[in-house]
Amino acid sequence: MELVPRLNAEEIRGLFAPPPWGDDVPPSAFCMTNVREWDKFRNIDMDKEATIIDALKGSPKKRRGPVDADKVAVLNAWRRVDSRTREALRRSFLPELIESYEVPFFSF
């Protein structure tokens, strides 16, 4: 004994939307780009990926070199100073002095 009547084509189509039986899929933003450029992302060589990831993991340590604990403490303290206070310091004191504090912070 069936509790649900048989489905017709329109009801089946509604169950399986999107395709293969549903409405047409809107074109993707990537469909208008150059296919060759996106092939690099679709066909990923696992060895190349591992090499790139290993290189990215090791590179920041090489660039930074030894870290001075006092320098880190000063930079962390300067980071806690909000932008309005920095602007007030620039107006009250020499802007070159404040900039000399900020340049190492931004390069760090």
Sequence and secondary structure as in RCSB ss.txt:
>XXXX:A:sequence
MELVPRLNAEEIRGLFAPPPWGDDVPPSAFCMTNVREWDKFRNIDMDKEATIIDALKGSPKKRRGPVDADKVAVL
NAWRRVDSRTREALRRSFLPELIESYEVPFFSF
>XXXX:A:secstr
  SS    HHHHHHHTTTTTSSS     GGGGS HHHHHHHHS  HHHHHHHHHHHHHHHHHHH S  HHHHHHH
HHHHTS HHHHHHHHHHS HHHHHHHHHHHHH 
